[in-house]
């Protein structure tokens, strides 16, 4: 991809709606919930890549997520200038 898209369209399924409902329980809007979920998965992928690079290409079978860091206070979203 040559540039970052400003809008991404995702087909809503019953499973996605149920997952979004879980993420939105604390007041997060749908866009913030999707950004949050993508950030988590991408962080896991980056960590797995680092582990594989130092382990002969072998990826970890299990990753853990430190949940305390997941919901730390964040600066308010100010739009594209934050690169999110």
C-alpha positions in Angstrom: 0.0 0.0 0.0 1.5 3.3 -1.0 -0.3 5.5 1.4 -2.3 5.3 4.5 -6.1 5.2 3.9 -8.2 7.8 5.6 -11.3 5.5 5.7 -11.4 1.7 5.9 -14.7 -0.1 5.3 -15.4 -3.4 7.1 -18.3 -5.6 6.5 -20.4 -5.9 9.7 -21.1 -9.5 10.8 -22.9 -10.8 13.8 -19.5 -11.8 15.3 -17.9 -8.4 14.7 -20.9 -6.7 16.2 -20.6 -8.9 19.3 -16.9 -8.3 19.6 -17.4 -4.5 19.2 -20.0 -4.6 21.9 -17.4 -6.1 24.3 -14.8 -3.5 23.5 -17.4 -0.7 23.7 -18.6 -1.5 27.2 -16.4 1.2 28.8 -17.7 3.9 26.5 -15.3 3.5 23.5 -16.8 4.3 20.2 -16.6 1.8 17.3 -13.7 3.6 15.5 -11.7 3.7 18.7 -12.5 0.1 19.5 -11.3 -1.0 16.0 -8.1 1.0 16.3 -7.5 -0.5 19.7 -8.0 -4.1 18.4 -5.8 -3.5 15.4 -3.1 -2.0 17.6 -3.2 -5.1 19.9 -3.0 -7.6 17.1 -0.2 -5.6 15.3 1.7 -5.4 18.6 1.5 -9.1 19.0 2.6 -9.6 15.4 5.6 -7.3 15.9 6.6 -9.1 19.1 6.3 -12.5 17.3 8.5 -11.1 14.4 11.2 -10.0 16.9 11.1 -13.4 18.6 11.4 -15.2 15.3 14.3 -13.0 14.2 16.2 -14.0 17.3 15.2 -17.7 17.2 16.1 -18.9 13.7 12.7 -17.9 12.2 10.7 -19.8 14.8 7.7 -17.9 16.0 6.5 -18.3 19.6 3.5 -20.7 20.0 1.9 -18.5 22.7 2.0 -14.8 23.4 0.8 -13.1 26.6 -0.7 -9.6 26.8 -0.1 -7.6 29.9 -3.6 -6.3 30.5 -2.7 -3.5 32.8 -1.0 -1.7 29.9 -4.1 -2.2 27.6 -6.3 0.3 29.3 -3.8 2.9 30.5 -5.0 6.5 30.1 -4.4 7.8 26.6 -4.2 11.2 25.1 -7.4 12.2 23.3 -7.5 11.3 19.6 -6.8 14.5 17.6 -7.2 13.0 14.1 -4.7 12.3 11.3 -1.9 14.4 12.7 -1.3 11.7 15.2 -0.9 9.2 12.5 -3.7 6.9 13.8 
